[in-house]
Amino acid sequence: MRFEILEFVEGAQKAKGVAVIIDVFRAFSVSCYAFDAGAVRIIATARVEDAFQLRKKYMNSVLVGEREEKKIDGFDFGNSPTEIIKTDLRGKTVIHTTTAGTNGLVNAVNADVVISGSFVNAGAIVRYIKTINPEHVSLVAMGYRATMSAEEDLLCAELIADGLNDKSNISEKRISDLKYTSGKRFFNPANIDFSPPTDFFLCTMRDRFNFVLKAETRFDGNIDLMKIDI
């Protein structure tokens, strides 16, 4: 099994084989928490306009997402796991759009299999990939706003790569120390309304969930995220 680490939308477009689109802070952590909160479907889209159109088609739906980290006007929730864990999503369709993560899913058009990636289900991702045993794995770190390298996404890619090589080199301290680098924005009092400190801790809970989220391209070009228990 060969693997490579790529970044940003360009990396998603180049990804082949099994593509893991990684967005730790916060898109694909939010997706996992949404399914855990009872959501029956997650539709990921790159465009805000498409999200509003999808809500018209799915009446029992909620809009979740961000631009510039903040909740989008007219949306029900921001891209915050802290908001999601306080919400009963049983029976709901979640329509999700973010600057980086969902954009990566939509652009991973050359991969055979696409799944989302985060710390909260990294172990399940490793087990899933080992089960299907592909020739090639593309680990795509989407980065901060899909334009700047993000330590958390690259560290998650390294963690998954280690797992695929039956290694365990990533300590809990390396993950927790992200609060001093890329995660320090969650501890800025100016951001507490949309990026509270609890988001950091919820996004860095390694292996909290035993499922993967597999992306299936819809007829309209958007993405259905399907929960697969591992």
N, C-alpha and C positions, 0 to 999 in steps of 0.2 A: 504494500500500500504506500503510495507516494502522496505527499501533501505539500501545499504551499500556503503562505500567508500573504494575503492581498489587502488593499485598503480602498475605502471610499466607493462611490458609484462606479468608477472605472474598474475597480477590482471586482465588483459584483458582475459587471458585464463580461469580464474575462474568465470568471469562475467556470470550472468544468467538473465533471464527475459529480460527487456529492458536495454541494456548496453549503457551508454554514455561515449565515449572515449574522454577524455579531453586533449587538447594540445593548451593552450592559446598562448604561445610564441614558435612557431608561426603557426604551421601547419594548424589548423582548423580555425584560423582567415584568413589565406591566402586562404583557400578553399572558404570561404564566399565571400571574395573580388574578387576571380576569377569568380565566378558565376555572381556577380554584374557587372563585367567588360565584360560580354557577353559570357563567356564560355558555350558551350552546353553540355559538358560532362567532368567529372573529373574521371580519373582512378587512384586509389591509389595503390601503390605497395611497398613492403618492400625492394626490391632489386634494386640496380642501373642497374644491367644487364637486369632485366626484363623491366625497363623503356626504355632502348635503343631498346629492341626487340619490345615493344609496339609501339614506334614511327615509326617503319618500317611498321606496320599494319595500322596506322592511319596517313595518309599523311598530313592532315590539323591539326597538333598537335604541342604542345610545351612541353618542358620538364621543370619542376619546382621542385626544391628540394635542399637539403643540406646534407652535412656530416661535422661534427664538426662546424656547423653553417654556413659554407661557401658554395657558389654555386659550384656544382659539375662540373668538367671539361666536356665540351661538352654539358652542359645544357644551355637552353635559359635564365632561370631566377633562382635566388636563392629563398630561402624560406622567401621572404620579401614582406609584403603587400605594402610597399612603392614602390617597383618595379611594383607590379601588378596594382595598381590604376593608374599608368601612361601608361598602356598598353591597347590597343584595342584587346580584346579576342573574339570578336563577331565571332561565327561560329567555334571556335577552340575547340579541345579536349585537355584538360590539363592532362598531365601524371605527377603524383606527388609522390615523395618519400622523406621521412624524417627519421631521426634517431628514433624518438619516436612515433609521432602521427600515421603515416600510418602503422607503424609496429604494433601498437595497434589494428587498424582495422582488419588487416589480422589475428591477433591471437584471436579475440573475437569469437571463433568458437562454444562456448556453449550457447551463448545468442540467444534468439528468435528474437529480434530486436536490431539492432546496429545503433546508430547515433553518429555523431561527436559533440564535445562540445567546446564552447569558450564563452567569455564574449559578443562578438558582436552579438550573437543570443541566449543568455541564456533565455530570456523571452519566445521566441518562443519554445525553448526546453521544458520548463515547461508546456506551453499550450498544446503542442503535447502529452506529456506523460499523462497529465490529461485527454486528449481526449480518449486515448486508455485504460487508467486505468488498468495498469498491476498489478499483485500481487507483483512483485519484480522489483526493479530498482538497477542496479549496476553502480555506478559513479566511473569511472576509471581515476585517475590522472596519466598521463603518466610520468610526471616529467622531469627533466633536463637530456637530452640524455637517457631517460628511465632507469636511474640508480640512480638518486638522487631526493629526494622529492623536489618539486618546489612549492613555496608559491602560485603562480598564479593559478596553476591547482587545488590545494587543496581549495583555496578560491572560485574558480569557482564551484567546487563540492559542497561546503557549500552553495553557492548562489542558486544553483539549488535545493538542498535539502530543503532550506528554502522556496523556491517558492512552492515546492510540499506540504509543510506543511502550506501554506498560511501565511508565516511569511516574514518579511522584515528587517533582522538584519544586512545586509551588506551595509555599507555606501560607498558613492563614495570616501570618504577619504581613506578607507581601500584599495580600488583598486588603487587610485592614489599613495598611499604610497609604492606601489610595486616598484616604481622607486628607492627607497632607499635600497631595498633588492634584490629579484631575478631579477628585471628589471634594475638594475644599469648597467649591461653590455651594454645596449643600449646607455648609455651616456659616454662610454669610447671612447675617440678619436681614439684609435687603432682599434676599430671595425666599424668605420663609413662606410666603403665600403661595408660591408655585414650585419651589424645590426645597422642601423642608429636610432637616437632618435625618428624619426617619426614612426618607427615600434612599439615602446612602446605605443604611443598614439593611433595608429590605432588598436592595439590589445586590448586596454582597453576601447574602446568605447562601453559601455554597451548597448545592445539591438539596435544596429544600423540596424540589418536586421530582417525581419519578416518571416524567413523561417528556416527549419531544413534541414540537409543533412543526408539522410538515406543511409546506406551502404548495398549494395547487392553483394554477392559473385559471381564472374564470373566463367565461365567454366575453366579458366586458373588459378584459385586460387587468382587472384587479385580482387580488389574491385571497383565497380561502385558506386560513390557517386551521389545520386539522390536528386535534390532540390524539397522540398515540401513546398509550401507556406502555412502559418498558419494565 
